[in-house]
Amino acid sequence: MRKILLIAIVILTGFTVKAQNLKADTSRIFDEVDKLPEFTGGADAFKTYVNSSLKKAKRKDTTAGLVVVTFVVEKNGALTNPKATMSFNPEADAIAIKVISKSLKWKPGIKDGNIVRTKFSVAVRFGEITDGPPDIKELAN
């Protein structure tokens, strides 16, 4: 009888610990949320910030192109892990990542009424894109 009671206690304790671990997981990054993260001031303010920052950047290669930067918007609005997920050239990639990294805090994403860490991507356009595949032009606008 003692063995059965001991086994039951161990099993129940195991389930309790597992349930607590699931609630404590704060590292999850969401790809899909109910409300997307937003730059403080909105999309127009973000566009103004990026364009202003790009004008100040010293760029040797002046050809037009597009870099897509993917990053995580943290619960506190800070941006982490910026990476060029669609590359134009190494110089433009580095500039785009630097511009995104230095932006103001964002309004974080919301999932099921909770603020969550959210993966987000933005396109940074260099110069005027006049030709290329239609999907590239759509990303640039």
PyMOL commands that set and color helices and strands:
alter all, ss='L'
color gray80, all
select helices_A, chain A and resi 2-24+43-56+90-101+134-140
alter helices_A, ss='H'
color red, helices_A
select strands_A, chain A and resi 29-30+38-39+65-73+79-86+106-107+109-111+114-126
alter strands_A, ss='S'
color yellow, strands_A
deselect
rebuild
show_as cartoon
